[in-house]
Amino acid sequence: MSAAQHPAKRRPFPRDLLDWFDAGLPSFGSLTEGTHKIPVEITKEEGTYVLRAELPGMDPEEIEVTAEGDVLTVRAEHTETTTDKQHSEFRYGSFTRSVRLPAPVPRDGVEAAYEDGILTVRVPLAEPDESPRTITVRKGTS
């Protein structure tokens, strides 16, 4: 009996680029009781990094997005209603996720929207300065 061969799944980004997003950022979400790790996907579309976070059942007022340097953090707090339930598999409590982007998050132009349980954060790519410039060479050690 031979094993079935499956074609290799083509990834839109090299594996090392995807690793770059999470490199150096430990996820403590699952280690803290009541705190859950937010599932995310990150893509690059038309000069913009796009982070999509799965946050079903939230209100936009329960979601906070912050940026510091090249780290984008999503936090959410979902409180349980006080109605009596026989059984519930819904997740309540704190949700958090931090991702490192390949460049600092700009101060302007970042947009966030929440629709149908998905938070979408759009971060414009930094415009490279390609204008010619002169670098001064000085005497001495560097």
C-alpha positions as CSV (number, residue, x, y, z in Angstrom):
1,M,0.0,0.0,0.0
2,S,1.5,3.4,-0.9
3,A,0.9,6.6,0.9
4,A,-1.2,9.2,-1.0
5,Q,0.9,12.1,-2.2
6,H,-0.6,15.6,-1.6
7,P,0.7,18.6,-3.5
8,A,2.6,21.1,-1.3
9,K,0.3,23.8,0.0
10,R,1.6,27.2,-1.4
11,R,1.9,29.8,1.2
12,P,1.4,33.5,0.3
13,F,4.4,34.5,2.4
14,P,7.7,32.7,3.1
15,R,7.6,30.8,6.5
16,D,10.3,33.1,8.0
17,L,8.3,36.2,7.2
18,L,5.3,34.8,9.1
19,D,7.6,33.8,12.0
20,W,8.8,37.4,12.1
21,F,5.3,38.6,13.1
22,D,5.4,36.6,16.3
23,A,9.1,36.5,17.0
24,G,10.1,37.5,20.5
25,L,6.5,37.9,21.7
26,P,5.6,35.3,24.2
27,S,1.9,34.6,24.5
28,F,0.9,34.8,28.1
29,G,-2.8,34.8,27.2
30,S,-3.3,31.1,27.9
31,L,-1.2,31.2,31.1
32,T,-3.4,33.7,32.9
33,E,-6.7,32.3,34.2
34,G,-9.6,33.9,32.4
35,T,-7.4,35.3,29.6
36,H,-7.7,33.8,26.2
37,K,-5.4,34.1,23.1
38,I,-7.1,35.8,20.2
39,P,-6.7,33.9,16.9
40,V,-5.3,36.2,14.1
41,E,-4.2,36.2,10.5
42,I,-1.9,38.7,9.0
43,T,-1.6,39.6,5.3
44,K,0.0,42.2,3.2
45,E,-2.4,43.9,0.8
46,E,-1.8,46.9,-1.5
47,G,0.8,48.6,0.7
48,T,-0.9,47.8,4.0
49,Y,-0.4,45.1,6.7
50,V,-3.9,43.7,7.5
51,L,-4.5,42.0,10.8
52,R,-7.7,40.1,11.2
53,A,-8.7,38.9,14.7
54,E,-11.5,36.5,15.5
55,L,-13.6,38.0,18.2
56,P,-17.1,36.6,17.9
57,G,-19.9,38.1,20.0
58,M,-18.1,41.3,21.0
59,D,-19.2,44.9,20.9
60,P,-16.7,47.3,19.4
61,E,-16.7,49.1,22.8
62,E,-15.3,46.0,24.4
63,I,-12.2,46.0,22.1
64,E,-9.0,48.0,22.5
65,V,-6.2,48.2,19.9
66,T,-2.9,49.8,20.9
67,A,0.4,50.3,19.1
68,E,3.9,50.7,20.6
69,G,6.9,50.7,18.3
70,D,6.5,47.8,16.0
71,V,4.0,45.9,18.3
72,L,0.3,45.9,17.7
73,T,-1.8,44.7,20.6
74,V,-5.5,43.7,20.6
75,R,-7.3,43.4,24.0
76,A,-11.0,42.6,24.6
77,E,-13.1,42.0,27.6
78,H,-16.4,40.0,27.3
79,T,-18.5,39.7,30.3
80,E,-21.0,37.0,30.9
81,T,-24.7,37.9,31.2
82,T,-26.4,37.2,34.4
83,T,-29.2,35.0,32.9
84,D,-29.3,31.5,34.3
85,K,-27.9,29.0,31.8
86,Q,-28.1,25.2,31.7
87,H,-24.9,24.9,29.7
88,S,-22.6,27.3,27.9
89,E,-19.5,26.8,25.9
90,F,-19.1,30.6,25.1
91,R,-15.9,32.2,26.2
92,Y,-16.0,35.1,28.6
93,G,-13.2,37.0,30.2
94,S,-10.2,38.8,28.9
95,F,-8.8,38.2,25.4
96,T,-5.4,39.5,24.3
97,R,-2.9,39.2,21.4
98,S,0.3,41.1,20.5
99,V,2.0,40.8,17.2
100,R,5.3,42.3,16.0
101,L,5.2,43.9,12.6
102,P,8.3,44.2,10.4
103,A,8.3,48.0,10.8
104,P,7.1,50.5,13.4
105,V,3.4,51.2,13.4
106,P,2.9,54.8,12.0
107,R,1.1,57.4,14.1
108,D,-1.4,58.2,11.4
109,G,-3.4,56.1,8.9
110,V,-4.1,53.1,11.1
111,E,-7.7,51.9,10.8
112,A,-9.7,49.4,12.8
113,A,-13.2,48.1,12.1
114,Y,-15.3,45.3,13.6
115,E,-17.9,43.4,11.6
116,D,-19.5,39.9,11.8
117,G,-17.1,38.8,14.7
118,I,-13.9,39.8,12.9
119,L,-11.8,42.8,13.9
120,T,-9.8,44.1,10.9
121,V,-6.8,46.4,11.6
122,R,-5.1,48.1,8.6
123,V,-1.6,49.4,9.1
124,P,0.0,51.4,6.2
125,L,3.4,50.2,5.2
126,A,6.1,52.8,5.8
127,E,7.0,54.7,2.7
128,P,10.7,54.1,2.0
129,D,12.7,57.3,1.5
130,E,14.4,56.6,-1.9
131,S,15.6,60.2,-2.5
132,P,19.3,60.4,-3.0
133,R,21.3,61.7,0.0
134,T,24.9,62.1,1.0
135,I,26.2,60.3,4.1
136,T,29.0,62.2,5.8
137,V,32.2,60.1,6.4
138,R,34.1,61.2,9.5
139,K,37.6,60.3,10.6
140,G,38.0,58.0,13.5
141,T,36.5,54.9,14.9
142,S,32.8,54.1,14.5
